[in-house]
């Protein structure tokens, strides 16, 4: 699993969650001021050139909230959020 991330972006919440879940991952830091998010190689992963991006085998996700929800569901045994079901099941 790889997390493409950059400082001072919302990728920090994805990085934190992966650490909290104790999930092994490769953090790939991009330097936005150098334009590393606009390289042809990265644009193949995310055509919008934005971070964060999570790559889990053949699944590619962007947007930090989508990534966090995916991780919480994938690692449901860690009981970070209630088991998926009705929308009310996740209300506190």
LUMVO-521904 format. One record per residue (C-alpha): residue in one letter; x, y, z. Coordinates in nm, 3 decimals, decimal comma. Each point is the difference from the previous one (the first is absolute). Example, Ala and Ser with C-alpha at 12.3 -4.5 7.8 and 13.67 -1.06 7.14 Angstrom:
2
+-----+---------+---------+---------+
: res :      c1 :      c2 :      c3 :
+-----+---------+---------+---------+
:   A :   1,230 :  -0,450 :   0,780 :
:   S :   0,137 :   0,344 :  -0,066 :
+-----+---------+---------+---------+
END
This chain:
92
+-----+---------+---------+---------+
: res :      c1 :      c2 :      c3 :
+-----+---------+---------+---------+
:   X :   0,000 :   0,000 :   0,000 :
:   X :   0,137 :   0,341 :  -0,095 :
:   X :  -0,110 :   0,343 :   0,117 :
:   X :   0,102 :   0,289 :  -0,220 :
:   X :   0,015 :   0,299 :   0,230 :
:   X :   0,134 :   0,350 :   0,043 :
:   X :   0,059 :   0,222 :   0,300 :
:   X :  -0,264 :   0,256 :   0,095 :
:   X :  -0,275 :  -0,193 :  -0,179 :
:   X :  -0,286 :  -0,220 :   0,114 :
:   X :   0,216 :  -0,302 :  -0,068 :
:   X :   0,106 :   0,035 :   0,364 :
:   X :  -0,334 :  -0,144 :   0,114 :
:   X :   0,050 :  -0,309 :  -0,222 :
:   X :   0,355 :  -0,045 :   0,125 :
:   X :  -0,119 :   0,029 :   0,361 :
:   X :  -0,279 :  -0,252 :  -0,056 :
:   X :   0,233 :  -0,255 :  -0,156 :
:   X :   0,229 :   0,035 :   0,300 :
:   X :  -0,293 :  -0,019 :   0,243 :
:   X :  -0,120 :  -0,320 :  -0,167 :
:   X :   0,357 :  -0,134 :   0,006 :
:   X :  -0,022 :  -0,080 :  -0,371 :
:   X :   0,331 :  -0,035 :  -0,184 :
:   X :   0,023 :   0,246 :  -0,287 :
:   X :   0,252 :   0,181 :  -0,213 :
:   X :  -0,022 :   0,377 :   0,035 :
:   X :   0,102 :   0,172 :  -0,321 :
:   X :   0,060 :   0,367 :   0,066 :
:   X :  -0,051 :   0,239 :  -0,288 :
:   X :   0,142 :   0,349 :   0,002 :
:   X :  -0,276 :   0,218 :  -0,136 :
:   X :   0,220 :   0,306 :  -0,036 :
:   X :   0,216 :  -0,203 :  -0,240 :
:   X :  -0,306 :  -0,109 :  -0,199 :
:   X :   0,042 :  -0,370 :   0,079 :
:   X :  -0,379 :  -0,037 :   0,001 :
:   X :  -0,011 :   0,110 :  -0,364 :
:   X :   0,252 :  -0,247 :  -0,140 :
:   X :  -0,121 :  -0,240 :  -0,270 :
:   X :   0,067 :  -0,293 :   0,236 :
:   X :  -0,222 :   0,139 :   0,277 :
:   X :  -0,269 :   0,118 :  -0,241 :
:   X :  -0,037 :  -0,364 :  -0,111 :
:   X :  -0,096 :  -0,078 :   0,360 :
:   X :  -0,217 :   0,308 :   0,055 :
:   X :  -0,082 :   0,201 :  -0,313 :
:   X :  -0,106 :   0,295 :   0,219 :
:   X :   0,348 :   0,027 :   0,148 :
:   X :  -0,122 :   0,020 :   0,359 :
:   X :   0,107 :  -0,165 :   0,322 :
:   X :  -0,069 :  -0,209 :   0,196 :
:   X :  -0,028 :  -0,313 :  -0,210 :
:   X :  -0,016 :  -0,350 :   0,143 :
:   X :   0,098 :  -0,296 :  -0,217 :
:   X :  -0,106 :  -0,337 :   0,138 :
:   X :   0,078 :  -0,270 :  -0,256 :
:   X :  -0,213 :   0,097 :  -0,302 :
:   X :  -0,216 :   0,251 :   0,191 :
:   X :   0,089 :   0,368 :  -0,026 :
:   X :  -0,179 :   0,247 :   0,226 :
:   X :   0,033 :   0,373 :   0,036 :
:   X :  -0,165 :   0,246 :   0,239 :
:   X :   0,097 :  -0,039 :   0,362 :
:   X :  -0,348 :  -0,076 :   0,134 :
:   X :  -0,059 :  -0,272 :  -0,260 :
:   X :   0,337 :  -0,152 :   0,090 :
:   X :  -0,076 :   0,011 :   0,373 :
:   X :  -0,343 :  -0,160 :  -0,044 :
:   X :   0,150 :  -0,271 :  -0,219 :
:   X :   0,267 :  -0,077 :   0,259 :
:   X :  -0,251 :  -0,003 :   0,285 :
:   X :  -0,219 :  -0,245 :  -0,192 :
:   X :   0,290 :  -0,214 :  -0,118 :
:   X :   0,133 :  -0,035 :   0,353 :
:   X :  -0,338 :  -0,027 :   0,171 :
:   X :   0,152 :  -0,241 :   0,252 :
:   X :   0,180 :   0,302 :   0,151 :
:   X :  -0,345 :   0,138 :   0,089 :
:   X :   0,077 :   0,356 :  -0,102 :
:   X :  -0,358 :   0,048 :  -0,122 :
:   X :  -0,315 :  -0,211 :   0,035 :
:   X :  -0,051 :  -0,286 :  -0,240 :
:   X :  -0,141 :   0,127 :  -0,332 :
:   X :  -0,375 :  -0,016 :  -0,029 :
:   X :  -0,259 :   0,268 :   0,007 :
:   X :   0,120 :   0,360 :   0,013 :
:   X :  -0,136 :   0,021 :   0,356 :
:   X :   0,234 :  -0,277 :   0,109 :
:   X :   0,284 :   0,249 :  -0,026 :
:   X :  -0,168 :   0,277 :   0,195 :
:   X :   0,132 :   0,066 :   0,345 :
+-----+---------+---------+---------+
END
